[in-house]
Amino acid sequence: MRAKNVAFDITYIDLQDKPDWFLGISPHGKVPVLKVDDEILFESNAIAEYLDETVAPPLHPEDPIARARNRAWTDYAPSFADALSSVTYAKTRADMEAAQPAARKALVRLDAALGDGPYFNGPSISLVDAAYAPFLQRFAFCDRWLRTGLLVEFAKVKAWTDMLLADPRVTGAVVADIADRFIANYRRRGFYVASLIDETAASE
Ligand SMILES: N[C@@H](CCC(=O)N[C@@H](CS)C(=O)NCC(=O)O)C(=O)O
């Protein structure tokens, strides 16, 4: 919606304490949900496609082949996210290391799909960029402490990540205290990265 300059109100949901009104409108109790007048839409891709069909500028390529490829890569985002989250959200160092080969495979695939940038399709932002940005943001955040070096191995993904994470359309999509909330969540869930964050804080 930021890429399209749509006027909207956003309400962030504490997923540990979902309000009743939210559970009343979100069919799976998950975010995101978009309310358009009296209609409720859910599922990120369905919402993104709806917005793309109704609000200019289009963020899908005009060419049907390019559009199908974009949709295919957006469909791959959850598998990509799972592969990376097994690293970032591992509970032990051993699990974190064991998860890296699968993450590397996912990164190889994505790197090969990227062109010369800066965005997935070239000069302008697309729905594929929007689909990957949150996952790249979470991985890059944890990797400050995990130091897997995985992103550095993949120059195109690295450049794409750096560019997206500096983009106000991406940074503006999260709450201002997201870093503190991420860290509190890692501690609560006992992720290995939380111990590294605590060690770093103790040594400062
Ligand atoms: N396929 C859905 C997934 C949505 C999803 O998993 N949302 C997570 C946060 S990223 C959520 O709301 N989790 C809360 C829960 O499952 O209780 C989409 O893309 O919209």
The ligand as an SDF file (V2000), in Angstrom:
LIG
                    3D

 20 19  0  0  0  0  0  0  0  0999 V2000
   -0.1320  -17.6320    4.3790 N   0  0  0  0  0  0  0  0  0  0  0  0
   -0.4810  -16.5620    5.3040 C   0  0  0  0  0  0  0  0  0  0  0  0
    0.3520  -16.7120    6.5440 C   0  0  0  0  0  0  0  0  0  0  0  0
    0.0410  -15.6930    7.5800 C   0  0  0  0  0  0  0  0  0  0  0  0
    0.7990  -15.9720    8.8670 C   0  0  0  0  0  0  0  0  0  0  0  0
    1.3410  -17.0650    9.0660 O   0  0  0  0  0  0  0  0  0  0  0  0
    0.8140  -14.9850    9.7540 N   0  0  0  0  0  0  0  0  0  0  0  0
    1.4980  -15.1480   11.0170 C   0  0  0  0  0  0  0  0  0  0  0  0
    2.4570  -14.0090   11.2680 C   0  0  0  0  0  0  0  0  0  0  0  0
    3.6140  -13.8230    9.9820 S   0  0  0  0  0  0  0  0  0  0  0  0
    0.4550  -15.1230   12.1300 C   0  0  0  0  0  0  0  0  0  0  0  0
   -0.4730  -14.3470   12.0950 O   0  0  0  0  0  0  0  0  0  0  0  0
    0.6320  -15.9810   13.1180 N   0  0  0  0  0  0  0  0  0  0  0  0
   -0.1980  -16.0070   14.2630 C   0  0  0  0  0  0  0  0  0  0  0  0
   -0.7690  -17.3690   14.5390 C   0  0  0  0  0  0  0  0  0  0  0  0
   -0.6020  -18.2810   13.6960 O   0  0  0  0  0  0  0  0  0  0  0  0
   -1.3620  -17.5160   15.6120 O   0  0  0  0  0  0  0  0  0  0  0  0
   -0.2540  -15.1860    4.6510 C   0  0  0  0  0  0  0  0  0  0  0  0
    0.6880  -15.0670    3.8520 O   0  0  0  0  0  0  0  0  0  0  0  0
   -1.0050  -14.2560    4.9230 O   0  0  0  0  0  0  0  0  0  0  0  0
  1  2  1  0
  2  3  1  0
  2 18  1  0
  3  4  1  0
  4  5  1  0
  5  6  2  0
  5  7  1  0
  7  8  1  0
  8  9  1  0
  8 11  1  0
  9 10  1  0
 11 12  2  0
 11 13  1  0
 13 14  1  0
 14 15  1  0
 15 16  2  0
 15 17  1  0
 18 19  2  0
 18 20  1  0
M  END
$$$$
